[in-house]
Amino acid sequence: MLTLIPILVIANMIFILLLKLLTVQMEILA
């Protein structure tokens, strides 16, 4: 179980970064 925690944290950070990039692209296009 302990080995899954860092993987989840990294995946969560990547997901947040992708959401931020998508919002930035939407602002540029709009």
C-alpha positions as CSV (number, residue, x, y, z in Angstrom):
1,M,0.0,0.0,0.0
2,L,2.8,2.5,0.8
3,T,4.3,2.2,-2.7
4,L,1.0,3.2,-4.2
5,I,0.9,6.6,-2.4
6,P,3.7,8.3,-4.3
7,I,2.3,7.0,-7.6
8,L,-1.1,8.5,-6.7
9,V,0.5,11.8,-5.7
10,I,2.5,12.1,-9.0
11,A,-0.6,11.1,-11.1
12,N,-2.6,13.8,-9.2
13,M,0.0,16.5,-9.9
14,I,0.2,15.5,-13.6
15,F,-3.7,15.7,-13.8
16,I,-3.7,19.2,-12.2
17,L,-1.0,20.4,-14.6
18,L,-2.9,19.1,-17.6
19,L,-6.1,20.8,-16.4
20,K,-4.1,24.1,-16.1
21,L,-2.7,23.7,-19.6
22,L,-6.2,23.1,-21.0
23,T,-7.6,26.2,-19.3
24,V,-4.7,28.3,-20.6
25,Q,-5.3,27.0,-24.1
26,M,-9.0,27.8,-23.9
27,E,-8.1,31.4,-22.8
28,I,-5.7,31.8,-25.7
29,L,-8.2,30.5,-28.2
30,A,-11.0,32.6,-26.8
